[in-house]
Structure formats: C-alpha cells, structure tokens
Amino acid sequence: MNFEFVCGWCGEENVLYGEPTGWWRELYRVPDVWDCWLCDGANTTPDGPWTPAD
C-alpha cells in the first residue's frame, strides 16, 4: 500500500510504499528516513496513522 507524506523542507507531497507486515497484512512498514523527490531533503517518517495515497 502506498502512503502520502509531506516534505518538511519544501512542502511537496511524496508517496512511499508501505511493505505489508503481520499475519493479516493490516500493518505496514515504511522507511524511517526518506529523501524528497523534489528537493532531496532528508525527512523522518511521522508516527501513524498514515494517509493512504490515492
């Protein structure tokens, strides 16, 4: 499942893939740190719940 996060540096929306974990695949794991596709700024993933991307 993809999740949408906003860059803390430039405000651009970024979509990250959440790898399913757990028995029923209702939990997802995303990277703790990710780089914005636009400004290349390093961001930290906030605590959930996360917004699923469209």
N, C-alpha and C positions, 0 to 999 in steps of 0.2 A: 504494500500500500504506500502511496506517496503522501508526504506531508508538506505543508507550506509553512515556511519561516521567513521572517523579515530581517534583512541585514541591519545590524546595529550601526553600521558606518554610513551607508548610503540610502537605506530605506527600501531597497529593491526586494521584491519577493523572490524567494528561492524555493525550489521543490527538491526534497530529499527523499530517497527511497527508504522505507522502513522495513527491515527484514523481519518476517514473522517469527515469533518465538513462542514457546509454551505449547501445551498439549492441544488446545483448541484454536490456536493461531489468533488469539484475540489480543496478544501483547506484541509490541513491535520494538525493534532496536534500531536507532539511528546513530550516526557518528556523534561523539561528544563535542568535537570541534570540526567545523566545516568552513570552507572558503566561499565567499560570494562570487557568483559567476560574473558580475559586472565590475566590481571594484577590487576584487581579490582580497578583501578584508577578512581576517580570521574572526569567526563567531563561535560562541558556545551555545549548544542546544539548551533551551529552557526546559524546566520541569513540565511534565504533561499536565493536563491532557493537551494534545496537539490537534491542530486543524487539518483534516484531510484535504488534499488538493483535489480540485475538480478534474 
